[in-house]
Amino acid sequence: ESPWLYDIIIDFRRLEGEISRDYIAFLTHKWRDLEGGRDHHKCMALITDDAGLKLELSRMVDVMPHRLISFFTSTDDALDWISVCGSGPVSAVA
């Protein structure tokens, strides 16, 4: 009901097909309109080993300035980061 209240992990490693730049832009702008600045200091860990997808997803960082976003290639690394992300100053890894 209020997804902006939670830290988020999204694993793209089993994604079949492609996500277009336009669709990513649509989703990020839709998210920004939905959360209305209420997701301050919440974290988003994105898991992918696809360099092209990482490049496209990295565009979300500018559209979602209140959320800490970082990229990982493993679930363990993403879980480790997100478990401490909201507990103090943590820098997002691009």
C-alpha positions, 0 to 999 in steps of 0.5 A, a space after each residue: 500500500 505504501 511502498 515508499 516506506 520500505 527498502 527495496 531489493 530488485 533482482 534483474 538477473 533472470 530478466 528475459 527480454 529487454 527493458 527499454 529506456 522509455 519504460 524505465 523513464 516511465 516507471 521512475 517518473 511514475 514512482 516519483 509522482 506516487 511517493 511524492 518525496 516520502 521515501 527520504 533515506 530509503 534504500 534500493 538495491 538493484 541486482 544485475 550482471 548486465 552492464 547495459 541494463 545497469 547503465 539504463 537503470 542508473 538513470 533512476 538515480 537522478 529521478 529518485 534523489 531522495 532514495 539511496 540506490 546502489 547496484 550489485 551482482 550478488 544477492 548477498 552483497 545487496 542484502 549486506 548493504 541494505 541491512 545497514 543502509 538506513 542506519 547511518 551515512 552510507 554512500 551509494 555505489 554506482 
